[in-house]
Structure formats: structure tokens, C-alpha cells
Amino acid sequence: MSALTAAPDLAITLLEDDAASSLQALRATAPGKALVIDFWTTKCERCPACLQKLDKLAAGALGQKVTFASVCMDFSKDPDFARELAEDHEHIVHAGFDEAARAAAKAAWGFNKVPYLVIVGTDGATTYHGDALKVDGAVIEGALAGKENAPAAAAP
């Protein structure tokens, strides 16, 4: 799949220390690495399984090529619970959105349910977006290599 669009630079709050940051600043901390972003909420029953799967991928060889991040879409509503859910997944950078960033992310990538995964290539362009539960290491590797995955990447 060719790159879809430039990924928007959305404001995030890092769960680790409440520091203000952005998706582009997160990319800049690991030059030459792609960014895999898992969007989730504290109320999502399927999201913890996705976080666990991505944490395992991040701990493996794929973690050398990719920065894995999780963004809690309802962080501003219950930051303590968001931190509690994220704390067991130590190989992922965890962040949260406020309502404005949440709306901008949904508009940019066209999703309406979580978990939802976006892959931003080293050039800053979105190379994949789709249901996070359908993504595995092969899908991520394929997206990084520019492999066609349009059916899985279509917005729900």
C-alpha cells in the first residue's frame, strides 16, 4: 500500500510523568524507526489483550525497528485507571489524549471503535490503519515494506 497521508501531529500526555508531548516528538525520540500506535480506552474489553500482544512484539526483534506506543483515548476522564491498565506493558510508550486530540485522531484516520492501530513510517506518513486485533508482526513488517494490505487497512 502506498502511504495514505502524513500523520497529524497530535498533542499527547505521557502517562509515565504527565509530560506534554506530541506524536511527532515521540517519533523524533527514535530517528529511523517507524511508530506503531495502538488507540484504546479504559472501557474497552478487547483492548488489554491487544496491549499484551503489542508488548510482546515490542519486546522482540520488531522492537528494534519500531517504537510501539499506546494512546488512551479517554485518559482525561480517568488518568489513574489508564495508568493502571498500561503499567504491565513495559515495552510500550504510553500516552493519553484530551478530547480535542481524540476527535482529531478519529477524523484523521476515520475510526470509530477501539482497539485501533496506526503505523507511521519513518517518513512520517501513515502506512497502515485498521483493527488492532487483526495485526501481528507479519502485518507490521508488511506495512513497513510497503506491502499491499488495503482490505485490512480500510476504515471501519
Accessible surface in RSA format (square Angstrom, percent):
REM  Atomic radii and reference values for relative SASA: ProtOr
REM  Chains: A
REM  Algorithm: Lee & Richards
REM  Probe-radius: 1.40
REM  Slices: 20
REM RES _ NUM      All-atoms   Total-Side   Main-Chain    Non-polar    All polar
REM                ABS   REL    ABS   REL    ABS   REL    ABS   REL    ABS   REL
RES MET A   1    23.98  12.4  13.98   9.3  10.00  23.8  16.54  14.1   7.44   9.9
RES SER A   2    93.28  78.8  76.53 102.1  16.76  38.6  54.79 116.7  38.49  53.9
RES ALA A   3    52.52  48.3  27.20  42.0  25.32  57.6  27.20  38.3  25.32  67.1
RES LEU A   4    72.09  40.2  46.50  33.3  25.60  64.3  50.43  35.4  21.67  58.3
RES THR A   5    80.22  57.1  70.45  71.4   9.77  23.3  73.60  98.9   6.61  10.0
RES ALA A   6    82.62  76.0  62.51  96.5  20.12  45.8  62.98  88.7  19.64  52.0
RES ALA A   7    10.61   9.8   1.76   2.7   8.85  20.1   1.76   2.5   8.85  23.4
RES PRO A   8    38.31  27.9  26.86  24.5  11.46  41.7  38.31  31.6   0.00   0.0
RES ASP A   9    87.34  61.2  55.43  55.2  31.91  75.5  22.66  53.3  64.68  64.5
RES LEU A  10    15.44   8.6  14.13  10.1   1.32   3.3  15.44  10.8   0.00   0.0
RES ALA A  11    63.50  58.4  55.66  85.9   7.84  17.8  56.76  79.9   6.74  17.9
RES ILE A  12     5.61   3.2   0.01   0.0   5.60  13.5   3.00   2.2   2.61   7.1
RES THR A  13    40.04  28.5  39.92  40.5   0.12   0.3   9.53  12.8  30.51  46.1
RES LEU A  14    38.07  21.2  38.07  27.2   0.00   0.0  38.07  26.7   0.00   0.0
RES LEU A  15     7.54   4.2   5.16   3.7   2.38   6.0   5.26   3.7   2.28   6.1
RES GLU A  16   165.75  95.2 125.80  95.2  39.95  95.1  56.02 108.4 109.73  89.6
RES ASP A  17    90.82  63.6  60.35  60.1  30.47  72.1  38.43  90.4  52.39  52.3
RES ASP A  18    86.72  60.7  67.50  67.2  19.22  45.4  24.96  58.7  61.76  61.6
RES ALA A  19    39.34  36.2  30.36  46.9   8.98  20.4  39.34  55.4   0.00   0.0
RES ALA A  20    97.72  89.8  68.10 105.1  29.62  67.4  68.80  96.9  28.92  76.6
RES SER A  21    31.19  26.4  13.19  17.6  18.00  41.5  14.63  31.2  16.56  23.2
RES SER A  22    20.93  17.7  20.77  27.7   0.16   0.4  15.05  32.0   5.89   8.2
RES LEU A  23     2.72   1.5   2.72   1.9   0.00   0.0   2.72   1.9   0.00   0.0
RES GLN A  24    46.61  26.1  42.65  31.2   3.96   9.4  30.71  65.4  15.89  12.1
RES ALA A  25    43.66  40.1  35.37  54.6   8.29  18.9  41.49  58.4   2.17   5.8
RES LEU A  26    11.58   6.5   9.94   7.1   1.65   4.1  11.58   8.1   0.00   0.0
RES ARG A  27    49.56  20.8  43.32  22.1   6.24  14.8   6.06   8.3  43.50  26.4
RES ALA A  28    72.87  67.0  48.43  74.7  24.44  55.6  59.45  83.7  13.42  35.6
RES THR A  29   105.96  75.4  70.23  71.2  35.73  85.2  70.90  95.2  35.06  53.0
RES ALA A  30    19.66  18.1  13.58  21.0   6.08  13.8  19.04  26.8   0.61   1.6
RES PRO A  31   117.28  85.5  89.48  81.6  27.80 101.1  96.83  79.9  20.45 127.1
RES GLY A  32    68.05  83.9   0.00   N/A  68.05  83.9  33.47  91.9  34.58  77.4
RES LYS A  33    60.29  29.4  55.77  34.2   4.52  10.8  24.65  22.2  35.64  38.0
RES ALA A  34     2.08   1.9   1.49   2.3   0.58   1.3   1.49   2.1   0.58   1.5
RES LEU A  35     1.54   0.9   1.54   1.1   0.00   0.0   1.54   1.1   0.00   0.0
RES VAL A  36     0.29   0.2   0.15   0.1   0.13   0.3   0.15   0.1   0.13   0.4
RES ILE A  37     0.23   0.1   0.23   0.2   0.00   0.0   0.23   0.2   0.00   0.0
RES ASP A  38     0.25   0.2   0.25   0.3   0.00   0.0   0.25   0.6   0.00   0.0
RES PHE A  39     0.00   0.0   0.00   0.0   0.00   0.0   0.00   0.0   0.00   0.0
RES TRP A  40     1.59   0.6   1.59   0.8   0.00   0.0   1.59   0.8   0.00   0.0
RES THR A  41    18.73  13.3  17.80  18.0   0.94   2.2  12.37  16.6   6.36   9.6
RES THR A  42    14.85  10.6   2.74   2.8  12.11  28.9   0.28   0.4  14.56  22.0
RES LYS A  43   171.76  83.8 143.84  88.3  27.93  66.5 109.66  98.7  62.11  66.2
RES CYS A  44    20.97  15.9   6.20   6.9  14.77  34.7  11.28  28.6   9.70  10.5
RES GLU A  45   167.90  96.4 136.68 103.4  31.22  74.3  56.25 108.8 111.65  91.2
RES ARG A  46    95.97  40.3  90.38  46.1   5.58  13.3  62.99  86.1  32.98  20.0
RES CYS A  47     0.26   0.2   0.26   0.3   0.00   0.0   0.26   0.7   0.00   0.0
RES PRO A  48    57.02  41.6  54.84  50.0   2.18   7.9  55.16  45.5   1.85  11.5
RES ALA A  49    62.62  57.6  51.34  79.2  11.28  25.6  55.69  78.4   6.93  18.3
RES CYS A  50     0.19   0.1   0.00   0.0   0.19   0.4   0.19   0.5   0.00   0.0
RES LEU A  51     1.07   0.6   1.07   0.8   0.00   0.0   1.07   0.8   0.00   0.0
RES GLN A  52    94.91  53.1  94.65  69.2   0.26   0.6  18.43  39.2  76.49  58.0
RES LYS A  53    58.83  28.7  53.82  33.0   5.01  11.9  52.20  47.0   6.63   7.1
RES LEU A  54     2.04   1.1   2.04   1.5   0.00   0.0   2.04   1.4   0.00   0.0
RES ASP A  55    17.98  12.6  17.98  17.9   0.00   0.0   1.01   2.4  16.96  16.9
RES LYS A  56   142.68  69.6 129.65  79.6  13.03  31.0  84.74  76.3  57.94  61.7
RES LEU A  57    39.38  21.9  36.20  25.9   3.18   8.0  39.07  27.4   0.31   0.8
RES ALA A  58    13.05  12.0   2.00   3.1  11.05  25.1   2.00   2.8  11.05  29.3
RES ALA A  59    59.51  54.7  25.10  38.7  34.42  78.3  27.96  39.4  31.55  83.6
RES GLY A  60    33.63  41.5   0.00   N/A  33.63  41.5  32.29  88.6   1.34   3.0
RES ALA A  61    85.14  78.3  67.20 103.7  17.93  40.8  73.25 103.2  11.89  31.5
RES LEU A  62    13.69   7.6  10.03   7.2   3.67   9.2  10.57   7.4   3.12   8.4
RES GLY A  63    10.83  13.4   0.00   N/A  10.83  13.4   3.69  10.1   7.14  16.0
RES GLN A  64   143.43  80.2 126.03  92.1  17.39  41.4  42.63  90.7 100.80  76.4
RES LYS A  65   101.27  49.4  92.60  56.8   8.67  20.7  70.50  63.5  30.77  32.8
RES VAL A  66     2.33   1.5   0.00   0.0   2.33   5.6   0.00   0.0   2.33   6.3
RES THR A  67    17.85  12.7  14.25  14.4   3.60   8.6  15.69  21.1   2.16   3.3
RES PHE A  68     5.73   2.9   1.87   1.2   3.86  10.1   1.87   1.1   3.86  11.1
RES ALA A  69     1.56   1.4   0.08   0.1   1.47   3.4   0.08   0.1   1.47   3.9
RES SER A  70     0.03   0.0   0.03   0.0   0.00   0.0   0.03   0.1   0.00   0.0
RES VAL A  71     0.07   0.0   0.07   0.1   0.00   0.0   0.07   0.1   0.00   0.0
RES CYS A  72     0.00   0.0   0.00   0.0   0.00   0.0   0.00   0.0   0.00   0.0
RES MET A  73     2.90   1.5   2.58   1.7   0.33   0.8   2.58   2.2   0.33   0.4
RES ASP A  74     7.77   5.4   7.57   7.5   0.19   0.5   2.53   5.9   5.24   5.2
RES PHE A  75    18.11   9.1  18.11  11.2   0.00   0.0  18.11  11.0   0.00   0.0
RES SER A  76    61.12  51.6  32.21  43.0  28.90  66.6  32.88  70.0  28.24  39.6
RES LYS A  77   143.80  70.2 107.24  65.8  36.56  87.1  71.97  64.8  71.83  76.5
RES ASP A  78    60.24  42.2  58.91  58.6   1.33   3.1  14.86  35.0  45.38  45.3
RES PRO A  79    48.03  35.0  48.03  43.8   0.00   0.0  48.03  39.7   0.00   0.0
RES ASP A  80   109.87  77.0 102.89 102.4   6.97  16.5  33.23  78.2  76.63  76.4
RES PHE A  81    75.45  37.7  73.34  45.4   2.11   5.5  75.02  45.5   0.43   1.2
RES ALA A  82     0.00   0.0   0.00   0.0   0.00   0.0   0.00   0.0   0.00   0.0
RES ARG A  83    65.28  27.4  62.29  31.8   2.99   7.1  45.90  62.7  19.38  11.7
RES GLU A  84   102.94  59.1  95.60  72.3   7.34  17.5  29.02  56.1  73.93  60.4
RES LEU A  85    45.32  25.2  36.51  26.1   8.81  22.2  39.56  27.8   5.76  15.5
RES ALA A  86     2.79   2.6   2.46   3.8   0.33   0.7   2.46   3.5   0.33   0.9
RES GLU A  87   123.59  71.0  93.00  70.4  30.59  72.8  36.21  70.0  87.39  71.3
RES ASP A  88   112.04  78.5  88.67  88.3  23.37  55.3  25.77  60.7  86.27  86.0
RES HIS A  89    20.17  11.0  19.84  13.8   0.33   0.8  11.56  11.9   8.61  10.0
RES GLU A  90   142.54  81.8 107.62  81.4  34.92  83.1  39.06  75.5 103.48  84.5
RES HIS A  91    86.85  47.5  63.99  44.5  22.86  58.5  52.58  54.2  34.27  39.9
RES ILE A  92    11.25   6.4   1.20   0.9  10.05  24.2   2.57   1.9   8.68  23.6
RES VAL A  93    55.86  36.8  50.53  45.7   5.33  12.8  55.83  48.5   0.03   0.1
RES HIS A  94    24.51  13.4  18.79  13.1   5.72  14.6  18.79  19.4   5.72   6.7
RES ALA A  95     0.16   0.2   0.10   0.1   0.07   0.2   0.10   0.1   0.07   0.2
RES GLY A  96     0.57   0.7   0.00   N/A   0.57   0.7   0.09   0.2   0.48   1.1
RES PHE A  97     2.00   1.0   0.00   0.0   2.00   5.2   1.77   1.1   0.23   0.7
RES ASP A  98    78.02  54.7  72.68  72.3   5.34  12.6  32.71  77.0  45.32  45.2
RES GLU A  99    88.72  50.9  83.35  63.1   5.37  12.8  61.61 119.2  27.11  22.1
RES ALA A 100    77.42  71.2  60.53  93.4  16.89  38.4  69.82  98.3   7.59  20.1
RES ALA A 101     7.41   6.8   2.99   4.6   4.43  10.1   6.78   9.5   0.64   1.7
RES ARG A 102    52.71  22.1  52.71  26.9   0.00   0.0   6.35   8.7  46.36  28.1
RES ALA A 103    62.58  57.5  53.37  82.4   9.21  21.0  58.54  82.4   4.05  10.7
RES ALA A 104    41.12  37.8  30.48  47.0  10.64  24.2  38.28  53.9   2.84   7.5
RES ALA A 105     0.00   0.0   0.00   0.0   0.00   0.0   0.00   0.0   0.00   0.0
RES LYS A 106    66.98  32.7  63.41  38.9   3.58   8.5  28.18  25.4  38.80  41.3
RES ALA A 107    86.61  79.6  51.01  78.7  35.60  81.0  62.98  88.7  23.63  62.6
RES ALA A 108    49.78  45.8  13.86  21.4  35.92  81.7  26.80  37.7  22.98  60.9
RES TRP A 109     5.97   2.4   2.73   1.3   3.25   7.6   4.40   2.3   1.57   2.5
RES GLY A 110    37.68  46.5   0.00   N/A  37.68  46.5  28.16  77.3   9.52  21.3
RES PHE A 111     6.95   3.5   1.30   0.8   5.66  14.7   1.65   1.0   5.30  15.2
RES ASN A 112   106.34  73.3  82.34  79.6  24.00  57.8  30.24  72.8  76.10  73.6
RES LYS A 113   109.52  53.4 100.59  61.7   8.93  21.3  60.78  54.7  48.75  51.9
RES VAL A 114    25.39  16.7  17.67  16.0   7.72  18.6  17.67  15.4   7.72  20.9
RES PRO A 115     1.60   1.2   0.00   0.0   1.60   5.8   0.00   0.0   1.60   9.9
RES TYR A 116     1.65   0.8   1.65   0.9   0.00   0.0   1.65   1.2   0.00   0.0
RES LEU A 117     0.00   0.0   0.00   0.0   0.00   0.0   0.00   0.0   0.00   0.0
RES VAL A 118     0.00   0.0   0.00   0.0   0.00   0.0   0.00   0.0   0.00   0.0
RES ILE A 119     0.00   0.0   0.00   0.0   0.00   0.0   0.00   0.0   0.00   0.0
RES VAL A 120     1.36   0.9   1.36   1.2   0.00   0.0   1.36   1.2   0.00   0.0
RES GLY A 121     6.18   7.6   0.00   N/A   6.18   7.6   6.18  17.0   0.00   0.0
RES THR A 122    81.10  57.7  60.32  61.1  20.78  49.5  29.87  40.1  51.23  77.4
RES ASP A 123   112.50  78.8  72.76  72.4  39.74  94.0  48.62 114.4  63.89  63.7
RES GLY A 124     9.73  12.0   0.00   N/A   9.73  12.0   7.63  20.9   2.10   4.7
RES ALA A 125    13.24  12.2  13.02  20.1   0.22   0.5  13.15  18.5   0.09   0.2
RES THR A 126     0.05   0.0   0.05   0.0   0.00   0.0   0.05   0.1   0.00   0.0
RES THR A 127    21.39  15.2  20.11  20.4   1.28   3.0  20.11  27.0   1.28   1.9
RES TYR A 128     0.73   0.3   0.73   0.4   0.00   0.0   0.00   0.0   0.73   0.9
RES HIS A 129    22.62  12.4  22.62  15.7   0.00   0.0   7.57   7.8  15.05  17.5
RES GLY A 130     0.62   0.8   0.00   N/A   0.62   0.8   0.62   1.7   0.00   0.0
RES ASP A 131    28.13  19.7  21.77  21.7   6.37  15.1  14.05  33.1  14.08  14.0
RES ALA A 132     0.00   0.0   0.00   0.0   0.00   0.0   0.00   0.0   0.00   0.0
RES LEU A 133    61.68  34.3  41.65  29.8  20.03  50.3  41.67  29.3  20.01  53.9
RES LYS A 134   145.46  71.0 120.34  73.8  25.12  59.8  74.51  67.1  70.95  75.6
RES VAL A 135     0.61   0.4   0.00   0.0   0.61   1.5   0.18   0.2   0.43   1.2
RES ASP A 136    71.01  49.7  70.85  70.5   0.16   0.4  28.95  68.1  42.06  41.9
RES GLY A 137    16.94  20.9   0.00   N/A  16.94  20.9  13.69  37.6   3.25   7.3
RES ALA A 138    77.07  70.9  57.80  89.2  19.27  43.8  64.04  90.2  13.03  34.5
RES VAL A 139    38.31  25.2  32.33  29.3   5.98  14.4  38.02  33.0   0.29   0.8
RES ILE A 140     0.00   0.0   0.00   0.0   0.00   0.0   0.00   0.0   0.00   0.0
RES GLU A 141    67.43  38.7  64.71  49.0   2.72   6.5  35.21  68.1  32.22  26.3
RES GLY A 142     8.28  10.2   0.00   N/A   8.28  10.2   7.86  21.6   0.42   0.9
RES ALA A 143     3.06   2.8   0.00   0.0   3.06   7.0   1.23   1.7   1.83   4.8
RES LEU A 144    59.45  33.1  25.59  18.3  33.86  85.1  28.16  19.8  31.28  84.2
RES ALA A 145    87.41  80.4  45.80  70.7  41.61  94.7  58.79  82.8  28.62  75.8
RES GLY A 146    43.69  53.9   0.00   N/A  43.69  53.9  24.83  68.1  18.86  42.2
RES LYS A 147   139.68  68.1 130.98  80.4   8.70  20.7  82.63  74.4  57.05  60.8
RES GLU A 148   133.39  76.6 112.05  84.8  21.34  50.8  64.30 124.4  69.09  56.4
RES ASN A 149    24.09  16.6  17.66  17.1   6.44  15.5  22.91  55.1   1.18   1.1
RES ALA A 150    49.05  45.1  45.12  69.6   3.93   8.9  45.59  64.2   3.45   9.1
RES PRO A 151   124.16  90.5  96.47  87.9  27.69 100.7 107.49  88.7  16.68 103.6
RES ALA A 152    42.39  39.0  26.32  40.6  16.07  36.6  35.33  49.8   7.06  18.7
RES ALA A 153     2.32   2.1   1.41   2.2   0.91   2.1   1.62   2.3   0.70   1.9
RES ALA A 154    65.55  60.3  45.76  70.6  19.79  45.0  55.80  78.6   9.76  25.8
RES ALA A 155    49.30  45.3  24.88  38.4  24.42  55.6  24.88  35.0  24.42  64.7
RES PRO A 156    81.21  59.2  23.30  21.2  57.91 210.5  61.46  50.7  19.76 122.8
END  Absolute sums over single chains surface
CHAIN  1 A     7222.0       5493.6       1728.3       4244.4       2977.5
END  Absolute sums over all chains
TOTAL          7222.0       5493.6       1728.3       4244.4       2977.5
